[in-house]
Amino acid sequence: MIYLDHNAATPLDARVAAAMAPYLGGMYGNPSSLHRLGRMARSAIDSARGQVAELVDCLPEQVVFTSGGTEANALALHNAGERAFISAIEHPSVTENAMARAGVLHTLPVDAQGVLDFDVLPRAGINAGDFVSVMLANNETGAIQDIARLAEVTSARGAVLHTDAVQAAGKIPLSFRALGVQLMTLSSHKIYGPKGAGALISDWPSLRALQRGGDQERCLRAGTENVAAIVGFGCAAELARNELAARAKHLMALRLRLEAQLRLLPGLRIFAEETPRLPNTVQFGVGGFRGDMLLMQFDREGVAVSSGSACSAESREISPVLSAMRTPPELAQAAIRVSLGKDSAPEEVDRFVAVLRRLLGMAPA
């Protein structure tokens, strides 16, 4: 199987699995217990907290471990006040939690490249006490937002800013401190760590717990911690920080190789092509074809790709992200997303394009 769906989930790094192994066996203590096994588990969590903090340039005490990015986003949105603002291209875990809360919800538009429209922003009416959530990098198109610039606006107006950085972490340099946000979401299984671990980075003293029943995570996330997953998250974060430059260089080379071949195909359009994007992400459409049908044909050919967010993969509707970008429906319904990984190879890119050409009825290159 050629796996080109790393924005949905990355394979567990063997080094991460090795770090987790002791905590899936003999080191089974509850980190809230005072005996030796409990203290060993607590120490492991503290070490992982420091590793995650170093990846995103924040203080260890600002890291609140959760079960993943979705819970971290839910915790953030749980704290939104009467008025909340989200971008039109947010992940469902932001959009749906924003819609479920009481209060007024405003949507901030994006341009045709999927980038926040700063010309419209002054008229959005963001005021003191409002809550704003805009993702750092889009999971479908890979488009990167200027969150630092947005933070200047929200700070000047006295609003709270949250950014979902799940897709950005481990792919581009990331500094919680420099961005100027109050809240940031991370997820382990996007950086070659285990599923079931994530974090909300918080520099907001008003943050309130979403679930109660214990004093774990400074009383912000009750429940016995998943020690093995947190250890794996920490190890994955350290590897991502140490290998960031090499991974980004490798991914960008593969992305450019892929895009060069895609541009030779008539009728194909790369989405968000004219704006900075993640080095691993290419989403495109070819008029006259159904993306879901192509996905099934790719699967039969042993190639794993997606159309967009894995969290809405069963929906047959056009992606809200592409709709917000005013993408023509005939292209939006044909969307295919390729998300490369640190172990992806040039031969896999070439194989993907060869299969695509055949599925589209085009002659081999």
Contacts in CASP RR format, 6 or more apart in sequence:
PFRMAT RR
TARGET T0000
AUTHOR 0000-0000-0000
METHOD contacts of the structure
MODEL  1
MIYLDHNAATPLDARVAAAMAPYLGGMYGNPSSLHRLGRMARSAIDSARG
QVAELVDCLPEQVVFTSGGTEANALALHNAGERAFISAIEHPSVTENAMA
RAGVLHTLPVDAQGVLDFDVLPRAGINAGDFVSVMLANNETGAIQDIARL
AEVTSARGAVLHTDAVQAAGKIPLSFRALGVQLMTLSSHKIYGPKGAGAL
ISDWPSLRALQRGGDQERCLRAGTENVAAIVGFGCAAELARNELAARAKH
LMALRLRLEAQLRLLPGLRIFAEETPRLPNTVQFGVGGFRGDMLLMQFDR
EGVAVSSGSACSAESREISPVLSAMRTPPELAQAAIRVSLGKDSAPEEVD
RFVAVLRRLLGMAPA
1 302 0 8 1.000
1 303 0 8 1.000
1 304 0 8 1.000
2 302 0 8 1.000
2 303 0 8 1.000
2 304 0 8 1.000
2 348 0 8 1.000
2 351 0 8 1.000
2 352 0 8 1.000
3 11 0 8 1.000
3 304 0 8 1.000
3 344 0 8 1.000
4 303 0 8 1.000
4 304 0 8 1.000
4 305 0 8 1.000
4 338 0 8 1.000
4 339 0 8 1.000
4 340 0 8 1.000
4 344 0 8 1.000
4 348 0 8 1.000
4 352 0 8 1.000
5 304 0 8 1.000
5 305 0 8 1.000
5 306 0 8 1.000
5 310 0 8 1.000
5 337 0 8 1.000
5 339 0 8 1.000
6 190 0 8 1.000
6 280 0 8 1.000
6 339 0 8 1.000
6 340 0 8 1.000
6 341 0 8 1.000
6 344 0 8 1.000
7 139 0 8 1.000
7 140 0 8 1.000
7 167 0 8 1.000
7 190 0 8 1.000
7 280 0 8 1.000
7 281 0 8 1.000
7 306 0 8 1.000
7 308 0 8 1.000
7 310 0 8 1.000
7 337 0 8 1.000
7 339 0 8 1.000
8 306 0 8 1.000
8 310 0 8 1.000
8 339 0 8 1.000
9 189 0 8 1.000
9 190 0 8 1.000
9 195 0 8 1.000
9 310 0 8 1.000
10 189 0 8 1.000
10 190 0 8 1.000
10 191 0 8 1.000
10 192 0 8 1.000
10 193 0 8 1.000
10 341 0 8 1.000
11 192 0 8 1.000
11 343 0 8 1.000
12 192 0 8 1.000
12 193 0 8 1.000
12 194 0 8 1.000
13 192 0 8 1.000
13 193 0 8 1.000
13 235 0 8 1.000
13 236 0 8 1.000
13 239 0 8 1.000
15 235 0 8 1.000
15 239 0 8 1.000
16 192 0 8 1.000
16 193 0 8 1.000
16 194 0 8 1.000
16 232 0 8 1.000
16 235 0 8 1.000
16 236 0 8 1.000
16 239 0 8 1.000
19 231 0 8 1.000
19 232 0 8 1.000
19 234 0 8 1.000
19 235 0 8 1.000
20 194 0 8 1.000
20 228 0 8 1.000
20 229 0 8 1.000
20 231 0 8 1.000
20 232 0 8 1.000
20 235 0 8 1.000
23 41 0 8 1.000
23 44 0 8 1.000
23 227 0 8 1.000
23 228 0 8 1.000
23 231 0 8 1.000
24 228 0 8 1.000
27 37 0 8 1.000
27 40 0 8 1.000
27 41 0 8 1.000
27 44 0 8 1.000
27 227 0 8 1.000
28 37 0 8 1.000
28 41 0 8 1.000
29 37 0 8 1.000
29 38 0 8 1.000
29 40 0 8 1.000
29 41 0 8 1.000
29 227 0 8 1.000
30 37 0 8 1.000
30 38 0 8 1.000
30 41 0 8 1.000
30 224 0 8 1.000
31 38 0 8 1.000
31 41 0 8 1.000
31 42 0 8 1.000
31 44 0 8 1.000
31 45 0 8 1.000
31 216 0 8 1.000
31 224 0 8 1.000
31 225 0 8 1.000
31 227 0 8 1.000
32 38 0 8 1.000
32 42 0 8 1.000
32 216 0 8 1.000
32 224 0 8 1.000
33 39 0 8 1.000
33 41 0 8 1.000
41 225 0 8 1.000
41 227 0 8 1.000
44 227 0 8 1.000
44 230 0 8 1.000
44 231 0 8 1.000
45 65 0 8 1.000
45 225 0 8 1.000
45 227 0 8 1.000
45 230 0 8 1.000
45 231 0 8 1.000
46 60 0 8 1.000
47 231 0 8 1.000
47 234 0 8 1.000
48 65 0 8 1.000
48 230 0 8 1.000
48 231 0 8 1.000
48 232 0 8 1.000
48 233 0 8 1.000
48 234 0 8 1.000
48 235 0 8 1.000
48 237 0 8 1.000
49 60 0 8 1.000
49 63 0 8 1.000
49 65 0 8 1.000
50 60 0 8 1.000
50 63 0 8 1.000
50 234 0 8 1.000
51 234 0 8 1.000
51 235 0 8 1.000
51 237 0 8 1.000
51 238 0 8 1.000
51 241 0 8 1.000
52 63 0 8 1.000
52 186 0 8 1.000
52 199 0 8 1.000
52 233 0 8 1.000
52 234 0 8 1.000
52 237 0 8 1.000
53 59 0 8 1.000
53 60 0 8 1.000
53 62 0 8 1.000
53 63 0 8 1.000
54 237 0 8 1.000
54 238 0 8 1.000
54 241 0 8 1.000
55 169 0 8 1.000
55 170 0 8 1.000
55 174 0 8 1.000
55 237 0 8 1.000
55 238 0 8 1.000
55 240 0 8 1.000
55 241 0 8 1.000
56 165 0 8 1.000
56 169 0 8 1.000
56 174 0 8 1.000
56 175 0 8 1.000
56 176 0 8 1.000
56 184 0 8 1.000
56 186 0 8 1.000
56 201 0 8 1.000
57 174 0 8 1.000
57 175 0 8 1.000
57 176 0 8 1.000
57 177 0 8 1.000
57 178 0 8 1.000
58 176 0 8 1.000
58 177 0 8 1.000
58 184 0 8 1.000
58 201 0 8 1.000
58 203 0 8 1.000
61 218 0 8 1.000
62 176 0 8 1.000
62 201 0 8 1.000
62 202 0 8 1.000
62 203 0 8 1.000
63 199 0 8 1.000
63 201 0 8 1.000
64 72 0 8 1.000
64 75 0 8 1.000
64 199 0 8 1.000
64 200 0 8 1.000
64 201 0 8 1.000
64 202 0 8 1.000
64 207 0 8 1.000
64 217 0 8 1.000
64 218 0 8 1.000
64 220 0 8 1.000
64 221 0 8 1.000
65 197 0 8 1.000
65 198 0 8 1.000
65 199 0 8 1.000
65 217 0 8 1.000
65 221 0 8 1.000
65 225 0 8 1.000
65 230 0 8 1.000
65 233 0 8 1.000
66 72 0 8 1.000
66 75 0 8 1.000
66 197 0 8 1.000
66 198 0 8 1.000
66 199 0 8 1.000
66 200 0 8 1.000
66 221 0 8 1.000
67 196 0 8 1.000
67 197 0 8 1.000
67 198 0 8 1.000
67 226 0 8 1.000
68 187 0 8 1.000
68 188 0 8 1.000
68 189 0 8 1.000
68 195 0 8 1.000
68 196 0 8 1.000
68 197 0 8 1.000
68 198 0 8 1.000
68 199 0 8 1.000
69 93 0 8 1.000
69 164 0 8 1.000
69 166 0 8 1.000
69 185 0 8 1.000
69 186 0 8 1.000
69 187 0 8 1.000
69 198 0 8 1.000
69 199 0 8 1.000
70 93 0 8 1.000
70 311 0 8 1.000
71 198 0 8 1.000
71 210 0 8 1.000
71 221 0 8 1.000
72 185 0 8 1.000
72 186 0 8 1.000
72 187 0 8 1.000
72 198 0 8 1.000
72 199 0 8 1.000
72 200 0 8 1.000
73 91 0 8 1.000
73 93 0 8 1.000
73 94 0 8 1.000
73 97 0 8 1.000
73 133 0 8 1.000
73 164 0 8 1.000
73 185 0 8 1.000
74 93 0 8 1.000
74 97 0 8 1.000
74 210 0 8 1.000
75 200 0 8 1.000
75 207 0 8 1.000
75 209 0 8 1.000
75 210 0 8 1.000
75 220 0 8 1.000
75 221 0 8 1.000
76 133 0 8 1.000
76 162 0 8 1.000
76 183 0 8 1.000
76 185 0 8 1.000
76 200 0 8 1.000
77 84 0 8 1.000
77 94 0 8 1.000
77 97 0 8 1.000
77 98 0 8 1.000
77 101 0 8 1.000
77 131 0 8 1.000
77 133 0 8 1.000
77 162 0 8 1.000
78 97 0 8 1.000
78 101 0 8 1.000
78 208 0 8 1.000
78 210 0 8 1.000
79 131 0 8 1.000
79 160 0 8 1.000
79 204 0 8 1.000
79 206 0 8 1.000
79 207 0 8 1.000
79 208 0 8 1.000
80 98 0 8 1.000
80 101 0 8 1.000
80 131 0 8 1.000
80 133 0 8 1.000
81 101 0 8 1.000
81 103 0 8 1.000
81 129 0 8 1.000
81 130 0 8 1.000
81 131 0 8 1.000
82 103 0 8 1.000
82 104 0 8 1.000
83 103 0 8 1.000
83 104 0 8 1.000
83 106 0 8 1.000
83 127 0 8 1.000
83 129 0 8 1.000
83 130 0 8 1.000
83 131 0 8 1.000
84 98 0 8 1.000
84 101 0 8 1.000
84 103 0 8 1.000
84 104 0 8 1.000
84 105 0 8 1.000
84 106 0 8 1.000
84 130 0 8 1.000
84 131 0 8 1.000
84 132 0 8 1.000
84 133 0 8 1.000
85 105 0 8 1.000
85 106 0 8 1.000
85 107 0 8 1.000
85 108 0 8 1.000
85 124 0 8 1.000
85 126 0 8 1.000
85 130 0 8 1.000
85 131 0 8 1.000
85 132 0 8 1.000
85 133 0 8 1.000
85 159 0 8 1.000
86 94 0 8 1.000
86 95 0 8 1.000
86 98 0 8 1.000
86 105 0 8 1.000
86 106 0 8 1.000
86 107 0 8 1.000
86 108 0 8 1.000
86 132 0 8 1.000
86 133 0 8 1.000
86 134 0 8 1.000
87 107 0 8 1.000
87 108 0 8 1.000
87 110 0 8 1.000
87 116 0 8 1.000
87 133 0 8 1.000
87 134 0 8 1.000
87 135 0 8 1.000
87 145 0 8 1.000
88 107 0 8 1.000
88 108 0 8 1.000
88 109 0 8 1.000
88 110 0 8 1.000
88 320 0 8 1.000
88 321 0 8 1.000
88 324 0 8 1.000
89 110 0 8 1.000
89 114 0 8 1.000
89 135 0 8 1.000
89 138 0 8 1.000
89 140 0 8 1.000
89 141 0 8 1.000
89 143 0 8 1.000
89 320 0 8 1.000
89 321 0 8 1.000
89 324 0 8 1.000
89 325 0 8 1.000
90 98 0 8 1.000
90 133 0 8 1.000
90 134 0 8 1.000
90 135 0 8 1.000
90 164 0 8 1.000
91 135 0 8 1.000
91 139 0 8 1.000
91 164 0 8 1.000
91 166 0 8 1.000
91 309 0 8 1.000
91 311 0 8 1.000
92 309 0 8 1.000
92 311 0 8 1.000
92 312 0 8 1.000
93 164 0 8 1.000
93 311 0 8 1.000
94 133 0 8 1.000
94 135 0 8 1.000
94 164 0 8 1.000
95 320 0 8 1.000
98 105 0 8 1.000
98 133 0 8 1.000
99 105 0 8 1.000
106 124 0 8 1.000
106 125 0 8 1.000
108 116 0 8 1.000
108 117 0 8 1.000
108 120 0 8 1.000
108 121 0 8 1.000
108 124 0 8 1.000
108 132 0 8 1.000
108 134 0 8 1.000
109 116 0 8 1.000
109 117 0 8 1.000
109 120 0 8 1.000
109 324 0 8 1.000
110 116 0 8 1.000
110 117 0 8 1.000
110 324 0 8 1.000
110 325 0 8 1.000
111 117 0 8 1.000
111 325 0 8 1.000
112 325 0 8 1.000
112 326 0 8 1.000
112 327 0 8 1.000
113 143 0 8 1.000
113 272 0 8 1.000
113 273 0 8 1.000
113 274 0 8 1.000
113 275 0 8 1.000
113 325 0 8 1.000
114 138 0 8 1.000
114 141 0 8 1.000
114 143 0 8 1.000
114 272 0 8 1.000
114 275 0 8 1.000
114 321 0 8 1.000
114 324 0 8 1.000
114 325 0 8 1.000
115 143 0 8 1.000
115 145 0 8 1.000
115 146 0 8 1.000
115 272 0 8 1.000
115 275 0 8 1.000
116 134 0 8 1.000
116 145 0 8 1.000
116 146 0 8 1.000
116 150 0 8 1.000
118 146 0 8 1.000
118 149 0 8 1.000
118 150 0 8 1.000
121 150 0 8 1.000
121 153 0 8 1.000
126 132 0 8 1.000
126 153 0 8 1.000
126 154 0 8 1.000
126 157 0 8 1.000
126 159 0 8 1.000
127 157 0 8 1.000
127 158 0 8 1.000
127 159 0 8 1.000
128 157 0 8 1.000
128 158 0 8 1.000
128 159 0 8 1.000
129 158 0 8 1.000
129 159 0 8 1.000
129 160 0 8 1.000
130 154 0 8 1.000
130 157 0 8 1.000
130 158 0 8 1.000
130 159 0 8 1.000
130 160 0 8 1.000
131 159 0 8 1.000
131 160 0 8 1.000
131 162 0 8 1.000
132 150 0 8 1.000
132 154 0 8 1.000
132 159 0 8 1.000
132 160 0 8 1.000
132 161 0 8 1.000
132 162 0 8 1.000
133 161 0 8 1.000
133 162 0 8 1.000
133 163 0 8 1.000
133 164 0 8 1.000
134 145 0 8 1.000
134 147 0 8 1.000
134 150 0 8 1.000
134 161 0 8 1.000
134 162 0 8 1.000
134 163 0 8 1.000
135 145 0 8 1.000
135 163 0 8 1.000
135 164 0 8 1.000
135 165 0 8 1.000
135 166 0 8 1.000
135 167 0 8 1.000
136 144 0 8 1.000
136 145 0 8 1.000
136 147 0 8 1.000
136 163 0 8 1.000
136 164 0 8 1.000
136 165 0 8 1.000
136 167 0 8 1.000
136 168 0 8 1.000
136 174 0 8 1.000
136 179 0 8 1.000
136 184 0 8 1.000
137 143 0 8 1.000
137 144 0 8 1.000
137 145 0 8 1.000
137 165 0 8 1.000
137 167 0 8 1.000
137 168 0 8 1.000
137 171 0 8 1.000
137 172 0 8 1.000
137 277 0 8 1.000
137 278 0 8 1.000
138 144 0 8 1.000
138 145 0 8 1.000
138 167 0 8 1.000
138 272 0 8 1.000
138 321 0 8 1.000
139 166 0 8 1.000
139 167 0 8 1.000
139 308 0 8 1.000
139 309 0 8 1.000
140 271 0 8 1.000
140 283 0 8 1.000
140 308 0 8 1.000
140 309 0 8 1.000
140 319 0 8 1.000
140 321 0 8 1.000
140 322 0 8 1.000
140 335 0 8 1.000
140 337 0 8 1.000
141 271 0 8 1.000
141 272 0 8 1.000
141 277 0 8 1.000
141 281 0 8 1.000
141 283 0 8 1.000
141 321 0 8 1.000
141 325 0 8 1.000
142 167 0 8 1.000
142 272 0 8 1.000
142 277 0 8 1.000
142 278 0 8 1.000
142 281 0 8 1.000
142 283 0 8 1.000
143 272 0 8 1.000
143 275 0 8 1.000
143 276 0 8 1.000
143 277 0 8 1.000
144 168 0 8 1.000
144 172 0 8 1.000
144 275 0 8 1.000
144 276 0 8 1.000
144 277 0 8 1.000
144 278 0 8 1.000
145 163 0 8 1.000
147 161 0 8 1.000
147 163 0 8 1.000
147 179 0 8 1.000
147 180 0 8 1.000
147 181 0 8 1.000
148 178 0 8 1.000
148 179 0 8 1.000
148 180 0 8 1.000
150 161 0 8 1.000
151 161 0 8 1.000
151 179 0 8 1.000
151 180 0 8 1.000
151 181 0 8 1.000
154 160 0 8 1.000
154 161 0 8 1.000
155 161 0 8 1.000
155 180 0 8 1.000
160 182 0 8 1.000
160 183 0 8 1.000
160 204 0 8 1.000
160 206 0 8 1.000
161 180 0 8 1.000
161 181 0 8 1.000
161 182 0 8 1.000
161 183 0 8 1.000
162 181 0 8 1.000
162 182 0 8 1.000
162 183 0 8 1.000
162 184 0 8 1.000
162 185 0 8 1.000
163 179 0 8 1.000
163 181 0 8 1.000
163 183 0 8 1.000
163 184 0 8 1.000
163 185 0 8 1.000
164 184 0 8 1.000
164 185 0 8 1.000
165 174 0 8 1.000
165 184 0 8 1.000
165 185 0 8 1.000
165 186 0 8 1.000
166 185 0 8 1.000
166 186 0 8 1.000
166 187 0 8 1.000
166 190 0 8 1.000
167 190 0 8 1.000
167 278 0 8 1.000
167 281 0 8 1.000
168 174 0 8 1.000
168 278 0 8 1.000
169 186 0 8 1.000
169 187 0 8 1.000
169 190 0 8 1.000
169 191 0 8 1.000
169 237 0 8 1.000
169 240 0 8 1.000
170 191 0 8 1.000
170 240 0 8 1.000
170 241 0 8 1.000
170 244 0 8 1.000
170 247 0 8 1.000
171 244 0 8 1.000
171 247 0 8 1.000
171 248 0 8 1.000
171 251 0 8 1.000
171 278 0 8 1.000
171 279 0 8 1.000
171 280 0 8 1.000
172 248 0 8 1.000
172 278 0 8 1.000
172 279 0 8 1.000
173 244 0 8 1.000
176 184 0 8 1.000
176 201 0 8 1.000
176 203 0 8 1.000
181 203 0 8 1.000
182 202 0 8 1.000
182 203 0 8 1.000
182 204 0 8 1.000
183 200 0 8 1.000
183 201 0 8 1.000
183 202 0 8 1.000
183 203 0 8 1.000
183 204 0 8 1.000
183 207 0 8 1.000
184 200 0 8 1.000
184 201 0 8 1.000
185 198 0 8 1.000
185 199 0 8 1.000
185 200 0 8 1.000
185 201 0 8 1.000
186 198 0 8 1.000
186 199 0 8 1.000
186 200 0 8 1.000
186 201 0 8 1.000
187 197 0 8 1.000
187 198 0 8 1.000
188 194 0 8 1.000
188 195 0 8 1.000
188 196 0 8 1.000
188 197 0 8 1.000
188 198 0 8 1.000
188 229 0 8 1.000
188 232 0 8 1.000
188 233 0 8 1.000
188 234 0 8 1.000
188 236 0 8 1.000
189 195 0 8 1.000
189 196 0 8 1.000
189 197 0 8 1.000
191 236 0 8 1.000
191 237 0 8 1.000
191 239 0 8 1.000
191 240 0 8 1.000
192 236 0 8 1.000
192 239 0 8 1.000
192 240 0 8 1.000
192 342 0 8 1.000
193 232 0 8 1.000
193 233 0 8 1.000
193 235 0 8 1.000
193 236 0 8 1.000
194 228 0 8 1.000
194 229 0 8 1.000
194 232 0 8 1.000
194 233 0 8 1.000
194 236 0 8 1.000
195 229 0 8 1.000
196 226 0 8 1.000
196 229 0 8 1.000
197 226 0 8 1.000
197 229 0 8 1.000
197 230 0 8 1.000
197 232 0 8 1.000
197 233 0 8 1.000
198 233 0 8 1.000
199 233 0 8 1.000
202 220 0 8 1.000
207 220 0 8 1.000
208 220 0 8 1.000
209 219 0 8 1.000
209 220 0 8 1.000
209 221 0 8 1.000
209 222 0 8 1.000
210 221 0 8 1.000
211 221 0 8 1.000
211 222 0 8 1.000
211 223 0 8 1.000
212 222 0 8 1.000
213 222 0 8 1.000
213 223 0 8 1.000
214 222 0 8 1.000
214 223 0 8 1.000
215 222 0 8 1.000
216 222 0 8 1.000
216 223 0 8 1.000
216 224 0 8 1.000
216 225 0 8 1.000
217 225 0 8 1.000
240 247 0 8 1.000
243 342 0 8 1.000
247 342 0 8 1.000
248 279 0 8 1.000
250 342 0 8 1.000
251 279 0 8 1.000
251 280 0 8 1.000
251 340 0 8 1.000
251 341 0 8 1.000
251 342 0 8 1.000
251 344 0 8 1.000
252 279 0 8 1.000
254 280 0 8 1.000
254 340 0 8 1.000
254 344 0 8 1.000
254 346 0 8 1.000
254 349 0 8 1.000
255 279 0 8 1.000
255 280 0 8 1.000
255 281 0 8 1.000
255 282 0 8 1.000
255 340 0 8 1.000
257 346 0 8 1.000
257 349 0 8 1.000
257 350 0 8 1.000
258 282 0 8 1.000
258 338 0 8 1.000
258 340 0 8 1.000
258 349 0 8 1.000
258 352 0 8 1.000
258 353 0 8 1.000
259 270 0 8 1.000
259 273 0 8 1.000
259 282 0 8 1.000
261 349 0 8 1.000
261 350 0 8 1.000
261 353 0 8 1.000
261 365 0 8 1.000
262 268 0 8 1.000
262 270 0 8 1.000
262 282 0 8 1.000
262 284 0 8 1.000
262 353 0 8 1.000
263 270 0 8 1.000
264 365 0 8 1.000
265 286 0 8 1.000
265 356 0 8 1.000
265 357 0 8 1.000
265 360 0 8 1.000
265 362 0 8 1.000
267 286 0 8 1.000
267 287 0 8 1.000
268 284 0 8 1.000
268 285 0 8 1.000
268 286 0 8 1.000
269 284 0 8 1.000
269 285 0 8 1.000
269 286 0 8 1.000
269 331 0 8 1.000
270 282 0 8 1.000
270 283 0 8 1.000
270 284 0 8 1.000
271 283 0 8 1.000
271 284 0 8 1.000
271 285 0 8 1.000
271 322 0 8 1.000
271 325 0 8 1.000
271 327 0 8 1.000
271 335 0 8 1.000
272 283 0 8 1.000
272 325 0 8 1.000
280 339 0 8 1.000
280 340 0 8 1.000
280 341 0 8 1.000
281 337 0 8 1.000
281 338 0 8 1.000
281 339 0 8 1.000
281 340 0 8 1.000
282 337 0 8 1.000
282 338 0 8 1.000
282 339 0 8 1.000
283 308 0 8 1.000
283 335 0 8 1.000
283 336 0 8 1.000
283 337 0 8 1.000
283 338 0 8 1.000
284 335 0 8 1.000
284 336 0 8 1.000
284 338 0 8 1.000
285 291 0 8 1.000
285 331 0 8 1.000
285 332 0 8 1.000
285 334 0 8 1.000
285 335 0 8 1.000
285 336 0 8 1.000
286 331 0 8 1.000
286 334 0 8 1.000
286 360 0 8 1.000
287 330 0 8 1.000
287 331 0 8 1.000
287 334 0 8 1.000
288 330 0 8 1.000
288 334 0 8 1.000
289 334 0 8 1.000
289 360 0 8 1.000
290 333 0 8 1.000
290 334 0 8 1.000
291 307 0 8 1.000
291 333 0 8 1.000
291 334 0 8 1.000
291 335 0 8 1.000
291 336 0 8 1.000
292 307 0 8 1.000
292 316 0 8 1.000
294 334 0 8 1.000
294 336 0 8 1.000
294 356 0 8 1.000
294 359 0 8 1.000
295 305 0 8 1.000
295 306 0 8 1.000
295 307 0 8 1.000
295 336 0 8 1.000
297 359 0 8 1.000
298 304 0 8 1.000
298 305 0 8 1.000
298 355 0 8 1.000
298 356 0 8 1.000
298 359 0 8 1.000
301 355 0 8 1.000
301 359 0 8 1.000
303 351 0 8 1.000
303 352 0 8 1.000
303 355 0 8 1.000
305 336 0 8 1.000
305 337 0 8 1.000
305 338 0 8 1.000
305 352 0 8 1.000
306 313 0 8 1.000
306 336 0 8 1.000
306 337 0 8 1.000
306 339 0 8 1.000
307 313 0 8 1.000
307 319 0 8 1.000
307 335 0 8 1.000
307 336 0 8 1.000
307 337 0 8 1.000
308 319 0 8 1.000
308 321 0 8 1.000
308 335 0 8 1.000
308 337 0 8 1.000
309 319 0 8 1.000
309 321 0 8 1.000
312 319 0 8 1.000
318 327 0 8 1.000
318 329 0 8 1.000
318 332 0 8 1.000
318 333 0 8 1.000
319 332 0 8 1.000
319 335 0 8 1.000
322 331 0 8 1.000
322 332 0 8 1.000
322 335 0 8 1.000
323 332 0 8 1.000
336 356 0 8 1.000
338 352 0 8 1.000
340 349 0 8 1.000
353 365 0 8 1.000
354 364 0 8 1.000
354 365 0 8 1.000
357 363 0 8 1.000
357 364 0 8 1.000
357 365 0 8 1.000
358 364 0 8 1.000
END
